[in-house]
Amino acid sequence: MCAFMRCRGPGALVLVLLSITCAAACSGGTDVADVPADSAADSGDVEATPLTTAELTVPADFSFRATNAVAVDVTVLSAGAPRPNVVVSVFDAVTASPGKWVLLGRGLTDAGGKWKGTVTLPTRQSAVNVVANALGTRSPVRVPVKDGTVTVRFGGEE
């Protein structure tokens, strides 16, 4: 056993090793040589005072909305004839895994085999997954959003 441990005990050795580890971890950082010479901090382009909201200029066509209302138009046919009372579900298309989809809207087709609804999508989302719970339909279908509308037809002539 070393002389340090006989005098101070094993706890002191742990404390010394912990202190050395912390000092080594905290001493890392960005070296001045690693910062590009043309960075904003060195170029003098940084203003000393922050902008106020009165000084901000926002373009007239800028939208602060994070979501959009999207019209959904679904038709379900069987051998060319309308399929009434079919459950239609609209899910997000963020992931490819159906178990992780988020339900956005659901409804039943009318006597003409149609269901129309509105769902709310994040502005960055460009498609939805539509499911028609009817035998003989290929479902789910990933449908792009075009001009604020989703249109899909199940069955009939494909």
HUBELCOR-V459886 format. One record per residue. RES is the residue in three letters. SS is DSSP state (2 for helix, 1 for strand, 0 for the rest). Layout:
BEGIN
res=[RES;RES]
ss=[SS;SS]
END
This chain:
BEGIN
res=[MET;CYS;ALA;PHE;MET;ARG;CYS;ARG;GLY;PRO;GLY;ALA;LEU;VAL;LEU;VAL;LEU;LEU;SER;ILE;THR;CYS;ALA;ALA;ALA;CYS;SER;GLY;GLY;THR;ASP;VAL;ALA;ASP;VAL;PRO;ALA;ASP;SER;ALA;ALA;ASP;SER;GLY;ASP;VAL;GLU;ALA;THR;PRO;LEU;THR;THR;ALA;GLU;LEU;THR;VAL;PRO;ALA;ASP;PHE;SER;PHE;ARG;ALA;THR;ASN;ALA;VAL;ALA;VAL;ASP;VAL;THR;VAL;LEU;SER;ALA;GLY;ALA;PRO;ARG;PRO;ASN;VAL;VAL;VAL;SER;VAL;PHE;ASP;ALA;VAL;THR;ALA;SER;PRO;GLY;LYS;TRP;VAL;LEU;LEU;GLY;ARG;GLY;LEU;THR;ASP;ALA;GLY;GLY;LYS;TRP;LYS;GLY;THR;VAL;THR;LEU;PRO;THR;ARG;GLN;SER;ALA;VAL;ASN;VAL;VAL;ALA;ASN;ALA;LEU;GLY;THR;ARG;SER;PRO;VAL;ARG;VAL;PRO;VAL;LYS;ASP;GLY;THR;VAL;THR;VAL;ARG;PHE;GLY;GLY;GLU;GLU]
ss=[0;0;2;2;2;2;2;2;0;2;2;2;2;2;2;2;2;2;2;2;2;2;2;2;2;2;0;0;0;0;0;2;2;2;0;0;0;0;0;2;2;2;2;0;0;0;0;0;0;0;0;0;2;2;2;0;0;0;0;0;0;0;0;0;0;0;1;1;1;1;1;1;1;1;1;1;1;1;0;0;1;1;0;0;0;0;1;1;1;1;1;1;0;0;0;0;0;2;2;2;0;0;1;1;1;1;1;1;0;0;0;0;0;1;1;1;1;1;1;1;1;1;0;0;0;0;1;1;1;1;1;1;0;0;0;0;0;0;0;0;1;1;1;1;0;1;0;0;1;1;1;1;1;1;0;0;0;0]
END
